Amino acid sequence: MRRFDKDKNMDKVNMLAEQRYINYKGLLKEDQSTTFKNSREVDNQIKSKGDELLMKHPIMVYSEWDLNNKEIQAAQERLENPIKFESIDTVNSINNYQDELLQQGKSGPTVYFTPSIGVPKKVEVTLKGVESNLLSKFDLITKDGFHSIITIMKNTIDASNDFTEVEKQKLLQDIIRHFKVFILNK
């Protein structure tokens, strides 16, 4: 072993021992409640900016059900009266969220959108893909609604420090790919 490497390794060992001693004596502690409070503040800022965006460009969900004799009237009503998402219920950018699900790629930034009628709908993007009940296979959205979803999810993904820049880029691409098929082309 080179003398330089040996000295460097000894410095690392000494620093680690010193850090353990300080932690053992309780002289230095990280405040987890402060970290949680800061991430909640970031999520609330994303929520308020998202609410402003949705007031200007709401997500309008139109339905193109398979038209058979029984559902013609209900389908026509959905096309004429779309469901409107004008606000966000909650945001979870999962900052400093050390969990097995996150490490396995099964958990990620989540936004709950509040519809004009009904219960909030979830959009979660993970390293394994997008999980969402915002739209069904027969639903369509306008381009403005598409851009609103992408902007809100991008802000949520960017706020997370649980992912690398490459992972964040992949999450955003997954979101775009998932919602692109729902754009209404009129």
KOLLUM-377859 format. One record per atom (N, C-alpha, C): residue number from 0; residue in three letters; atom name; z, y, x. Coordinates in pm, 1 decimal, m for minus. Atoms other than C-alpha are relative to their C-alpha. Example, Ala and Ser with C-alpha at 12.3 -4.5 7.8 and 13.67 -1.06 7.14 Angstrom:
residues 2
0/Ala/N/0.0/m119.0/89.0;
0/Ala/CA/780.0/m450.0/1230.0;
0/Ala/C/0.0/120.0/90.0;
1/Ser/N/m6.0/m119.0/m82.0;
1/Ser/CA/714.0/m106.0/1367.0;
1/Ser/C/73.0/109.0/m77.0;
//
This chain:
residues 186
0/Met/N/0.0/m117.0/84.7;
0/Met/CA/0.0/0.0/0.0;
0/Met/C/0.0/124.2/89.9;
1/Arg/N/5.3/m122.4/m78.7;
1/Arg/CA/m88.3/342.1/129.8;
1/Arg/C/128.9/79.2/m17.0;
2/Arg/N/m123.6/m78.2/2.3;
2/Arg/CA/201.0/569.6/213.9;
2/Arg/C/m2.6/104.5/m112.3;
3/Phe/N/13.6/m99.9/106.5;
3/Phe/CA/68.6/837.8/m24.9;
3/Phe/C/27.4/m62.5/m136.9;
4/Asp/N/m20.5/68.9/127.1;
4/Asp/CA/57.9/588.2/m315.2;
4/Asp/C/145.4/m41.4/m18.8;
5/Lys/N/m140.0/42.4/6.7;
5/Lys/CA/404.8/461.6/m232.0;
5/Lys/C/88.5/118.9/m37.2;
6/Asp/N/m78.5/m120.1/30.9;
6/Asp/CA/548.9/816.6/m238.7;
6/Asp/C/m21.0/42.8/m145.7;
7/Lys/N/31.9/m38.6/136.8;
7/Lys/CA/372.1/892.0/m566.1;
7/Lys/C/70.3/m92.3/m99.7;
8/Asn/N/m67.0/96.2/88.3;
8/Asn/CA/506.7/574.2/m728.3;
8/Asn/C/150.5/18.8/m0.8;
9/Met/N/m144.7/m24.9/m7.4;
9/Met/CA/859.8/649.3/m607.2;
9/Met/C/38.2/123.3/m82.0;
10/Asp/N/m25.3/m120.7/80.0;
10/Asp/CA/838.6/997.7/m764.1;
10/Asp/C/m2.3/m33.1/m149.7;
11/Lys/N/9.2/39.4/141.2;
11/Lys/CA/731.1/842.7/m1096.2;
11/Lys/C/124.1/m77.6/m43.7;
12/Val/N/m118.3/80.9/31.6;
12/Val/CA/1018.1/592.5/m1088.1;
12/Val/C/123.6/89.2/m11.5;
13/Asn/N/m114.7/m91.7/4.1;
13/Asn/CA/1271.0/866.5/m1011.6;
13/Asn/C/m3.0/87.5/m124.7;
14/Met/N/11.3/m83.3/119.5;
14/Met/CA/1138.6/1085.5/m1291.7;
14/Met/C/34.3/m79.2/m125.8;
15/Leu/N/m27.8/85.1/115.1;
15/Leu/CA/1155.7/798.6/m1539.4;
15/Leu/C/150.6/m27.9/m10.8;
16/Ala/N/m144.2/25.4/0.4;
16/Ala/CA/1513.9/717.5/m1437.9;
16/Ala/C/76.0/124.5/m44.7;
17/Glu/N/m65.6/m125.3/37.8;
17/Glu/CA/1610.8/1082.8/m1473.9;
17/Glu/C/m17.3/27.4/m149.1;
18/Gln/N/26.5/m20.5/142.5;
18/Gln/CA/1448.4/1104.9/m1816.7;
18/Gln/C/86.4/m92.6/m85.2;
19/Arg/N/m84.4/94.3/73.6;
19/Arg/CA/1632.4/793.6/m1934.7;
19/Arg/C/146.2/42.2/2.1;
20/Tyr/N/m137.4/m45.6/m11.4;
20/Tyr/CA/1962.9/931.5/m1808.7;
20/Tyr/C/25.7/118.0/m94.4;
21/Ile/N/m15.1/m117.2/87.2;
21/Ile/CA/1909.5/1261.9/m1993.6;
21/Ile/C/0.8/m42.1/m146.6;
22/Asn/N/2.0/50.2/138.4;
22/Asn/CA/1818.5/1078.6/m2314.9;
22/Asn/C/128.0/m75.1/m33.8;
23/Tyr/N/m122.2/76.9/20.6;
23/Tyr/CA/2118.9/847.1/m2275.8;
23/Tyr/C/119.1/93.1/m24.0;
24/Lys/N/m110.6/m94.2/15.0;
24/Lys/CA/2358.5/1142.1/m2238.1;
24/Lys/C/m15.9/89.7/m122.5;
25/Gly/N/22.2/m82.2/118.8;
25/Gly/CA/2202.1/1311.2/m2539.9;
25/Gly/C/m21.5/146.6/31.6;
26/Leu/N/20.2/m139.1/m40.3;
26/Leu/CA/2121.6/1627.4/m2346.4;
26/Leu/C/m132.8/56.5/m50.9;
27/Leu/N/132.0/m43.7/43.5;
27/Leu/CA/1760.7/1640.5/m2465.1;
27/Leu/C/m47.2/m92.2/m111.5;
28/Lys/N/46.6/78.1/113.9;
28/Lys/CA/1644.0/1528.9/m2807.5;
28/Lys/C/m113.0/74.5/m68.9;
29/Glu/N/105.6/m59.5/79.9;
29/Glu/CA/1326.7/1586.2/m3003.8;
29/Glu/C/45.8/3.7/m144.4;
30/Asp/N/m40.2/m16.2/138.8;
30/Asp/CA/1390.3/1719.0/m3351.0;
30/Asp/C/m113.8/m44.8/m90.5;
31/Gln/N/104.6/54.7/86.3;
31/Gln/CA/1185.1/1501.4/m3587.7;
31/Gln/C/m16.1/81.1/m128.1;
32/Ser/N/10.5/m78.3/123.6;
32/Ser/CA/1266.8/1723.6/m3887.1;
32/Ser/C/m86.7/123.5/21.7;
33/Thr/N/84.5/m115.9/m30.6;
33/Thr/CA/1098.5/2020.9/m3715.7;
33/Thr/C/m145.9/m41.2/0.7;
34/Thr/N/137.6/50.6/m3.1;
34/Thr/CA/785.2/1815.1/m3652.3;
34/Thr/C/m49.9/m23.2/m141.5;
35/Phe/N/37.3/26.8/138.7;
35/Phe/CA/781.7/1702.8/m4015.8;
35/Phe/C/m21.6/130.7/m76.0;
36/Lys/N/10.4/m129.2/67.7;
36/Lys/CA/838.6/2060.5/m4137.7;
36/Lys/C/m129.4/71.1/39.2;
37/Asn/N/122.4/m65.3/m45.9;
37/Asn/CA/552.2/2194.3/m3923.7;
37/Asn/C/m123.4/m65.7/m59.9;
38/Ser/N/116.3/68.0/57.0;
38/Ser/CA/310.7/1927.2/m4047.5;
38/Ser/C/m10.4/28.3/m150.2;
39/Arg/N/0.9/m35.5/142.4;
39/Arg/CA/412.9/2004.8/m4408.9;
39/Arg/C/m57.6/140.3/m19.0;
40/Glu/N/52.6/m136.2/9.4;
40/Glu/CA/338.0/2374.7/m4347.0;
40/Glu/C/m151.1/0.7/19.2;
41/Val/N/144.5/9.9/m23.3;
41/Val/CA/m6.6/2287.8/m4208.1;
41/Val/C/m67.9/m57.7/m124.1;
42/Asp/N/57.9/61.4/119.3;
42/Asp/CA/m76.3/2062.8/m4508.0;
42/Asp/C/m1.8/98.2/m117.2;
43/Asn/N/m4.5/m99.0/108.0;
43/Asn/CA/32.3/2340.3/m4747.2;
43/Asn/C/m105.4/109.0/19.8;
44/Gln/N/105.8/m98.6/m27.1;
44/Gln/CA/m203.5/2586.5/m4575.2;
44/Gln/C/m137.1/m56.6/m37.0;
45/Ile/N/126.7/64.3/35.5;
45/Ile/CA/m491.2/2339.6/m4611.9;
45/Ile/C/m14.3/m5.8/m151.7;
46/Lys/N/1.8/8.7/146.0;
46/Lys/CA/m397.4/2293.0/m4979.0;
46/Lys/C/m35.2/135.0/m61.0;
47/Ser/N/27.6/m131.3/59.1;
47/Ser/CA/m397.7/2667.9/m5051.4;
47/Ser/C/m143.9/44.9/28.3;
48/Lys/N/140.4/m34.5/m30.6;
48/Lys/CA/m731.2/2721.3/m4870.9;
48/Lys/C/m95.6/m85.8/m82.1;
49/Gly/N/81.5/89.0/82.8;
49/Gly/CA/m872.6/2420.5/m5054.8;
49/Gly/C/m2.2/44.6/m145.5;
50/Asp/N/m6.0/m50.8/137.1;
50/Asp/CA/m754.0/2561.1/m5388.3;
50/Asp/C/m89.8/122.2/m17.3;
51/Glu/N/87.1/m117.9/5.1;
51/Glu/CA/m928.8/2891.3/m5310.7;
51/Glu/C/m147.0/m41.8/m3.2;
52/Leu/N/137.8/48.0/m5.5;
52/Leu/CA/m1250.1/2706.4/m5223.4;
52/Leu/C/m41.1/m63.6/m132.8;
53/Leu/N/32.3/67.4/125.5;
53/Leu/CA/m1233.8/2495.6/m5539.6;
53/Leu/C/m8.3/97.4/m118.4;
54/Met/N/13.0/m101.1/105.5;
54/Met/CA/m1184.4/2806.7/m5754.8;
54/Met/C/m140.3/60.5/2.9;
55/Lys/N/135.3/m56.4/m13.3;
55/Lys/CA/m1514.9/2942.6/m5617.9;
55/Lys/C/m106.8/m105.9/m25.1;
56/His/N/98.5/108.5/10.1;
56/His/CA/m1700.1/2609.4/m5597.7;
56/His/C/70.0/m128.7/m41.6;
57/Pro/N/m69.3/121.8/44.9;
57/Pro/CA/m1529.5/2344.7/m5814.2;
57/Pro/C/m88.1/m123.5/15.9;
58/Ile/N/71.9/127.5/m5.0;
58/Ile/CA/m1625.2/1980.3/m5787.6;
58/Ile/C/m25.7/m40.6/m145.1;
59/Met/N/39.0/35.9/136.1;
59/Met/CA/m1816.5/1906.5/m6108.2;
59/Met/C/m50.4/m144.0/2.8;
60/Val/N/36.6/141.6/0.2;
60/Val/CA/m1835.4/1531.9/m6178.5;
60/Val/C/m72.7/m32.6/m129.9;
61/Tyr/N/83.8/40.1/112.3;
61/Tyr/CA/m2120.6/1428.0/m6407.1;
61/Tyr/C/m9.8/m151.7/1.1;
62/Ser/N/9.1/145.0/6.4;
62/Ser/CA/m2164.6/1073.5/m6528.5;
62/Ser/C/m136.1/m42.1/m52.6;
63/Glu/N/123.8/61.4/47.2;
63/Glu/CA/m2482.3/871.0/m6564.0;
63/Glu/C/29.3/m146.1/m31.3;
64/Trp/N/m31.5/136.8/38.8;
64/Trp/CA/m2347.0/565.4/m6739.6;
64/Trp/C/m127.5/m73.4/m35.8;
65/Asp/N/110.7/79.9/51.5;
65/Asp/CA/m2579.1/279.9/m6817.5;
65/Asp/C/m3.3/21.2/m150.7;
66/Leu/N/7.5/m33.6/141.7;
66/Leu/CA/m2699.8/384.4/m7156.6;
66/Leu/C/m38.4/m122.0/m83.0;
67/Asn/N/30.3/102.0/100.0;
67/Asn/CA/m2670.5/107.9/m7412.7;
67/Asn/C/37.2/58.1/m136.0;
68/Asn/N/m17.5/m55.3/134.7;
68/Asn/CA/m2639.3/152.2/m7787.2;
68/Asn/C/139.9/50.4/m29.2;
69/Lys/N/m138.2/m36.8/31.5;
69/Lys/CA/m2258.9/174.3/m7794.7;
69/Lys/C/47.4/123.0/77.2;
70/Glu/N/m54.8/m105.1/m85.3;
70/Glu/CA/m2209.5/424.5/m7511.9;
70/Glu/C/m88.8/123.6/10.1;
71/Ile/N/92.0/m113.6/m10.7;
71/Ile/CA/m2495.7/670.6/m7568.9;
71/Ile/C/71.5/131.6/m26.5;
72/Gln/N/m67.5/m123.8/34.2;
72/Gln/CA/m2277.4/932.5/m7735.6;
72/Gln/C/104.1/37.9/106.0;
73/Ala/N/m101.2/m28.1/m102.8;
73/Ala/CA/m1993.1/900.9/m7479.7;
73/Ala/C/m65.4/45.9/130.1;
74/Ala/N/70.4/m37.8/m122.7;
74/Ala/CA/m2239.6/921.4/m7188.5;
74/Ala/C/m57.6/140.0/m13.0;
75/Gln/N/56.2/m133.0/22.1;
75/Gln/CA/m2407.9/1226.3/m7341.0;
75/Gln/C/108.4/106.7/9.0;
76/Glu/N/m111.7/m94.7/m8.1;
76/Glu/CA/m2069.6/1398.6/m7378.5;
76/Glu/C/41.7/23.6/144.9;
77/Arg/N/m36.8/m15.1/m142.1;
77/Arg/CA/m1989.3/1330.8/m7009.0;
77/Arg/C/m101.1/84.5/76.0;
78/Leu/N/101.9/m80.6/m66.9;
78/Leu/CA/m2322.7/1481.2/m6901.9;
78/Leu/C/10.3/146.5/m38.6;
79/Glu/N/m10.9/m138.1/48.3;
79/Glu/CA/m2267.1/1792.1/m7114.4;
79/Glu/C/132.6/64.3/38.1;
80/Asn/N/m134.0/m51.3/m33.8;
80/Asn/CA/m1894.7/1828.2/m7029.8;
80/Asn/C/54.0/m72.8/122.8;
81/Pro/N/m45.6/70.5/m120.9;
81/Pro/CA/m1835.4/1726.9/m6667.7;
81/Pro/C/149.0/20.8/26.2;
82/Ile/N/m138.8/m16.0/m43.7;
82/Ile/CA/m1490.2/1671.0/m6523.9;
82/Ile/C/m1.7/99.4/114.8;
83/Lys/N/m3.7/m105.5/m100.4;
83/Lys/CA/m1395.1/1970.8/m6311.9;
83/Lys/C/127.2/m12.5/83.8;
84/Phe/N/m112.5/1.2/m92.0;
84/Phe/CA/m1172.1/1955.9/m6002.7;
84/Phe/C/13.9/140.1/57.8;
85/Glu/N/m19.4/m139.0/m41.1;
85/Glu/CA/m1030.6/2305.7/m5943.7;
85/Glu/C/119.1/20.5/92.0;
86/Ser/N/m116.4/m17.2/m87.7;
86/Ser/CA/m720.0/2237.7/m5736.6;
86/Ser/C/31.9/m130.7/71.2;
87/Ile/N/m43.7/115.3/m78.7;
87/Ile/CA/m558.4/2004.9/m5487.0;
87/Ile/C/145.9/m25.7/m32.3;
88/Asp/N/m138.0/36.6/30.1;
88/Asp/CA/m241.2/1817.2/m5573.0;
88/Asp/C/81.6/m5.7/129.0;
89/Thr/N/m70.1/9.0/m128.7;
89/Thr/CA/m129.5/1719.0/m5221.1;
89/Thr/C/m99.2/m29.8/111.6;
90/Val/N/76.7/28.1/m121.2;
90/Val/CA/m262.9/1695.4/m4866.3;
90/Val/C/92.5/m73.4/94.9;
91/Asn/N/m77.7/69.3/m102.6;
91/Asn/CA/m144.1/1451.2/m4600.6;
91/Asn/C/m89.2/m20.4/121.7;
92/Ser/N/81.0/12.3/m121.5;
92/Ser/CA/m298.2/1506.4/m4258.0;
92/Ser/C/64.0/m96.3/99.6;
93/Ile/N/m75.4/101.2/m76.3;
93/Ile/CA/m43.2/1251.8/m4119.3;
93/Ile/C/27.2/37.0/145.7;
94/Asn/N/m35.1/m40.6/m135.4;
94/Asn/CA/58.8/1453.0/m3811.8;
94/Asn/C/123.1/m73.6/50.1;
95/Asn/N/m110.1/71.6/m66.1;
95/Asn/CA/280.8/1259.2/m3573.0;
95/Asn/C/51.1/m115.9/m84.2;
96/Tyr/N/m35.6/109.0/89.4;
96/Tyr/CA/278.3/967.5/m3813.4;
96/Tyr/C/m22.6/m130.6/74.0;
97/Gln/N/11.6/122.3/m79.7;
97/Gln/CA/345.4/669.1/m3588.4;
97/Gln/C/32.5/m119.4/m88.5;
98/Asp/N/m17.4/110.1/93.2;
98/Asp/CA/292.3/378.2/m3821.8;
98/Asp/C/m97.7/m110.9/37.4;
99/Glu/N/89.0/113.2/m30.4;
99/Glu/CA/141.3/32.0/m3784.3;
99/Glu/C/m133.7/12.9/m71.7;
100/Leu/N/125.1/m14.2/74.5;
100/Leu/CA/m115.1/108.2/m4055.3;
100/Leu/C/m93.6/98.6/68.3;
101/Leu/N/81.7/m99.3/m69.8;
101/Leu/CA/m235.0/416.0/m3866.7;
101/Leu/C/m57.8/m58.9/127.6;
102/Gln/N/45.6/59.0/m125.1;
102/Gln/CA/m257.7/225.9/m3540.4;
102/Gln/C/m105.5/m107.7/m23.3;
103/Gln/N/99.0/102.5/32.5;
103/Gln/CA/m457.3/m50.4/m3710.6;
103/Gln/C/m125.0/59.9/m64.3;
104/Gly/N/115.2/m65.7/61.3;
104/Gly/CA/m696.9/206.9/m3856.6;
104/Gly/C/m4.4/m12.7/m150.2;
105/Lys/N/m3.2/19.9/144.8;
105/Lys/CA/m584.0/138.4/m4214.8;
105/Lys/C/59.0/119.2/m74.7;
106/Ser/N/m57.4/m118.3/61.7;
106/Ser/CA/m431.7/481.4/m4280.1;
106/Ser/C/m63.7/122.6/62.8;
107/Gly/N/62.2/m119.7/m54.3;
107/Gly/CA/m568.3/830.3/m4239.8;
107/Gly/C/24.9/121.3/m87.5;
108/Pro/N/m16.6/m122.9/77.8;
108/Pro/CA/m589.7/1187.7/m4370.2;
108/Pro/C/m36.7/m21.4/m146.9;
109/Thr/N/17.0/23.2/143.4;
109/Thr/CA/m558.3/1192.5/m4750.5;
109/Thr/C/13.1/130.9/m76.1;
110/Val/N/m8.0/m115.5/89.3;
110/Val/CA/m622.7/1457.2/m5017.0;
110/Val/C/m4.6/m52.3/m143.2;
111/Tyr/N/0.0/33.1/142.4;
111/Tyr/CA/m537.6/1424.8/m5387.6;
111/Tyr/C/m54.6/120.3/m76.7;
112/Phe/N/64.2/m105.8/77.9;
112/Phe/CA/m767.4/1630.9/m5612.6;
112/Phe/C/46.2/m9.9/m144.7;
113/Thr/N/m47.2/m3.8/138.2;
113/Thr/CA/m641.8/1740.9/m5957.7;
113/Thr/C/m116.5/33.0/m93.5;
114/Pro/N/109.7/m28.0/94.5;
114/Pro/CA/m899.2/1712.5/m6240.5;
114/Pro/C/46.9/86.6/m116.2;
115/Ser/N/m34.3/m79.1/118.3;
115/Ser/CA/m915.8/1930.0/m6551.1;
115/Ser/C/71.5/m86.3/m103.2;
116/Ile/N/m71.7/94.0/86.7;
116/Ile/CA/m808.4/1621.4/m6749.1;
116/Ile/C/22.4/m128.3/79.1;
117/Gly/N/m27.8/127.0/m66.9;
117/Gly/CA/m645.1/1303.7/m6625.5;
117/Gly/C/93.9/15.0/118.9;
118/Val/N/m92.3/5.4/m113.5;
118/Val/CA/m450.0/1206.2/m6316.3;
118/Val/C/m72.0/36.5/129.1;
119/Pro/N/63.4/m33.9/m128.2;
119/Pro/CA/m510.4/1321.0/m5956.9;
119/Pro/C/m75.5/m118.6/60.6;
120/Lys/N/84.6/100.4/m63.6;
120/Lys/CA/m779.1/1133.0/m5764.6;
120/Lys/C/11.3/13.5/151.4;
121/Lys/N/m26.5/4.4/m143.9;
121/Lys/CA/m745.0/1029.0/m5400.3;
121/Lys/C/m128.0/m15.8/80.5;
122/Val/N/102.8/22.1/m101.7;
122/Val/CA/m980.3/1062.6/m5104.0;
122/Val/C/74.4/m19.4/130.9;
123/Glu/N/m64.1/30.1/m128.1;
123/Glu/CA/m852.8/893.6/m4787.7;
123/Glu/C/m106.8/m49.4/95.8;
124/Val/N/96.5/44.2/m100.3;
124/Val/CA/m1054.5/853.5/m4470.4;
124/Val/C/77.6/m66.2/113.0;
125/Thr/N/m65.6/75.5/m105.3;
125/Thr/CA/m950.2/588.2/m4220.2;
125/Thr/C/m103.9/m42.1/102.8;
126/Leu/N/92.5/47.8/m101.7;
126/Leu/CA/m1101.5/442.2/m3906.5;
126/Leu/C/m81.6/m119.3/m50.7;
127/Lys/N/72.1/113.0/59.9;
127/Lys/CA/m1210.5/149.9/m4126.8;
127/Lys/C/m99.1/45.5/m107.1;
128/Gly/N/91.5/m51.6/101.9;
128/Gly/CA/m1397.5/375.7/m4374.8;
128/Gly/C/70.1/92.9/m97.0;
129/Val/N/m51.2/m92.7/100.8;
129/Val/CA/m1342.9/589.7/m4684.8;
129/Val/C/51.4/m77.9/m119.8;
130/Glu/N/m54.8/56.4/123.9;
130/Glu/CA/m1116.3/491.9/m4973.0;
130/Glu/C/14.3/114.9/m97.7;
131/Ser/N/m2.9/m109.9/95.5;
131/Ser/CA/m1167.8/706.9/m5279.4;
131/Ser/C/m17.5/m52.3/m141.4;
132/Asn/N/21.7/27.2/141.9;
132/Asn/CA/m1131.5/687.8/m5654.5;
132/Asn/C/m44.1/128.9/m69.9;
133/Leu/N/46.4/m128.0/54.0;
133/Leu/CA/m1268.1/1042.2/m5698.8;
133/Leu/C/m125.4/m19.1/m85.0;
134/Leu/N/126.1/23.2/69.7;
134/Leu/CA/m1609.9/913.4/m5808.4;
134/Leu/C/m23.4/m149.3/m19.3;
135/Ser/N/39.3/139.2/22.2;
135/Ser/CA/m1731.5/589.5/m5964.7;
135/Ser/C/m147.9/m13.5/33.1;
136/Lys/N/139.4/22.4/m40.2;
136/Lys/CA/m2072.5/434.5/m5901.5;
136/Lys/C/m99.9/70.2/m91.3;
137/Phe/N/90.6/m69.3/91.0;
137/Phe/CA/m2221.7/617.7/m6203.7;
137/Phe/C/16.2/151.3/3.6;
138/Asp/N/m27.9/m142.6/m3.4;
138/Asp/CA/m2086.1/963.6/m6113.6;
138/Asp/C/m89.9/74.5/97.4;
139/Leu/N/79.4/m88.2/m84.4;
139/Leu/CA/m2278.7/1252.7/m5963.1;
139/Leu/C/73.0/133.0/16.1;
140/Ile/N/m59.7/m131.9/m23.4;
140/Ile/CA/m2167.8/1585.7/m5810.6;
140/Ile/C/m109.9/96.1/45.4;
141/Thr/N/94.8/m101.8/m45.3;
141/Thr/CA/m2345.8/1912.3/m5737.6;
141/Thr/C/12.3/16.8/151.4;
142/Lys/N/m5.0/m24.1/m144.5;
142/Lys/CA/m2425.1/2021.9/m5381.8;
142/Lys/C/119.9/86.8/36.9;
143/Asp/N/m118.9/m82.8/m25.1;
143/Asp/CA/m2151.3/2287.5/m5406.2;
143/Asp/C/126.3/m85.8/3.9;
144/Gly/N/m115.1/90.0/3.0;
144/Gly/CA/m1900.1/2017.5/m5499.7;
144/Gly/C/5.0/m87.2/123.8;
145/Phe/N/9.7/80.6/m122.5;
145/Phe/CA/m2020.9/1801.4/m5209.9;
145/Phe/C/50.7/79.7/119.4;
146/His/N/m42.8/m83.7/m112.8;
146/His/CA/m1973.6/2089.2/m4965.2;
146/His/C/149.6/32.1/m7.4;
147/Ser/N/m144.5/m23.7/15.6;
147/Ser/CA/m1626.4/2160.1/m5109.0;
147/Ser/C/80.3/m119.8/50.5;
148/Ile/N/m70.2/121.5/m45.4;
148/Ile/CA/m1517.3/1798.3/m5053.0;
148/Ile/C/m5.1/m9.9/151.8;
149/Ile/N/16.7/13.3/m144.8;
149/Ile/CA/m1658.3/1794.0/m4698.4;
149/Ile/C/83.8/102.7/74.0;
150/Thr/N/m77.2/m106.1/m65.8;
150/Thr/CA/m1496.6/2127.4/m4605.6;
150/Thr/C/149.9/m29.8/m4.0;
151/Ile/N/m143.3/28.8/14.1;
151/Ile/CA/m1154.0/2028.4/m4739.8;
151/Ile/C/39.7/m119.2/87.1;
152/Met/N/m31.9/117.8/m81.4;
152/Met/CA/m1162.9/1685.3/m4573.6;
152/Met/C/m12.8/30.5/149.0;
153/Lys/N/14.9/m38.1/m140.6;
153/Lys/CA/m1286.3/1837.7/m4244.3;
153/Lys/C/124.8/75.2/47.2;
154/Asn/N/m122.3/m73.6/m35.3;
154/Asn/CA/m990.8/2080.3/m4244.3;
154/Asn/C/118.9/m94.1/13.4;
155/Thr/N/m110.1/96.2/m3.8;
155/Thr/CA/m753.0/1791.9/m4315.3;
155/Thr/C/m8.5/m87.1/124.7;
156/Ile/N/20.0/83.5/m119.0;
156/Ile/CA/m901.4/1576.1/m4038.8;
156/Ile/C/30.2/81.1/126.5;
157/Asp/N/m22.6/m84.9/m118.0;
157/Asp/CA/m898.8/1866.1/m3788.3;
157/Asp/C/147.9/30.7/21.7;
158/Ala/N/m142.7/m32.4/m11.9;
158/Ala/CA/m531.4/1937.3/m3863.2;
158/Ala/C/81.4/m114.6/58.3;
159/Ser/N/m73.1/116.3/m49.1;
159/Ser/CA/m431.3/1586.0/m3761.5;
159/Ser/C/m6.9/m8.0/151.5;
160/Asn/N/0.3/22.2/m145.4;
160/Asn/CA/m324.9/1529.8/m3402.8;
160/Asn/C/19.5/m148.2/30.8;
161/Asp/N/m14.3/144.2/m17.0;
161/Asp/CA/m311.5/1153.4/m3455.0;
161/Asp/C/m129.4/m67.8/43.9;
162/Phe/N/129.6/54.8/m34.7;
162/Phe/CA/m679.3/1108.6/m3367.9;
162/Phe/C/m62.2/77.7/115.0;
163/Thr/N/73.9/m66.8/m106.9;
163/Thr/CA/m898.1/1185.5/m3069.1;
163/Thr/C/m116.8/76.1/m63.1;
164/Glu/N/114.2/m76.0/50.8;
164/Glu/CA/m1194.0/1422.2/m3104.3;
164/Glu/C/m113.6/m93.1/m42.4;
165/Val/N/104.9/96.9/34.4;
165/Val/CA/m1433.5/1125.5/m3106.4;
165/Val/C/33.0/m68.8/m132.5;
166/Glu/N/m41.7/63.2/125.7;
166/Glu/CA/m1232.0/955.4/m3383.4;
166/Glu/C/m13.7/97.5/m117.1;
167/Lys/N/13.5/m100.8/106.0;
167/Lys/CA/m1224.1/1280.7/m3584.0;
167/Lys/C/m146.1/15.2/m41.1;
168/Gln/N/143.3/m11.0/28.4;
168/Gln/CA/m1602.3/1306.3/m3556.1;
168/Gln/C/m47.5/m119.4/m82.3;
169/Lys/N/37.2/120.1/75.3;
169/Lys/CA/m1637.4/946.2/m3679.9;
169/Lys/C/52.5/7.4/m143.4;
170/Leu/N/m57.6/m12.6/134.1;
170/Leu/CA/m1403.8/1013.8/m3974.2;
170/Leu/C/m84.3/94.9/m85.1;
171/Leu/N/80.1/m97.7/73.9;
171/Leu/CA/m1607.9/1319.0/m4075.4;
171/Leu/C/m137.2/m57.7/m36.1;
172/Gln/N/128.9/62.3/28.7;
172/Gln/CA/m1935.3/1126.7/m4049.6;
172/Gln/C/12.4/m102.7/m112.2;
173/Asp/N/m23.4/97.7/107.6;
173/Asp/CA/m1788.7/851.7/m4270.2;
173/Asp/C/12.6/68.7/m134.9;
174/Ile/N/m16.0/m77.1/124.0;
174/Ile/CA/m1689.6/1111.1/m4532.9;
174/Ile/C/m136.4/48.2/m49.9;
175/Ile/N/132.2/m51.2/38.9;
175/Ile/CA/m2037.3/1268.2/m4531.7;
175/Ile/C/m87.7/m113.1/m51.5;
176/Arg/N/81.5/115.4/39.9;
176/Arg/CA/m2208.8/929.1/m4552.7;
176/Arg/C/44.1/m52.7/m137.0;
177/His/N/m53.1/54.0/125.5;
177/His/CA/m1981.0/816.8/m4838.2;
177/His/C/m39.2/86.7/m120.1;
178/Phe/N/22.0/m87.6/115.3;
178/Phe/CA/m2027.3/1123.9/m5061.1;
178/Phe/C/m145.0/46.1/m16.4;
179/Lys/N/139.2/m44.1/7.4;
179/Lys/CA/m2394.0/1195.9/m4981.5;
179/Lys/C/m76.9/m69.6/m112.0;
180/Val/N/72.9/75.4/103.1;
180/Val/CA/m2509.6/925.9/m5224.4;
180/Val/C/29.7/49.4/m141.9;
181/Phe/N/m37.8/m46.3/133.0;
181/Phe/CA/m2337.0/1103.9/m5516.3;
181/Phe/C/m60.1/136.7/m35.8;
182/Ile/N/52.3/m134.1/26.2;
182/Ile/CA/m2526.9/1435.1/m5488.0;
182/Ile/C/m101.7/m4.6/m113.7;
183/Leu/N/88.6/m12.6/116.0;
183/Leu/CA/m2699.5/1534.0/m5810.7;
183/Leu/C/m123.8/78.1/42.5;
184/Asn/N/124.9/m68.4/m35.3;
184/Asn/CA/m3063.7/1621.7/m5746.1;
184/Asn/C/m70.2/44.7/m126.6;
185/Lys/N/63.9/m54.7/121.3;
185/Lys/CA/m3177.9/1848.0/m6028.1;
185/Lys/C/m112.3/91.4/39.6;
//
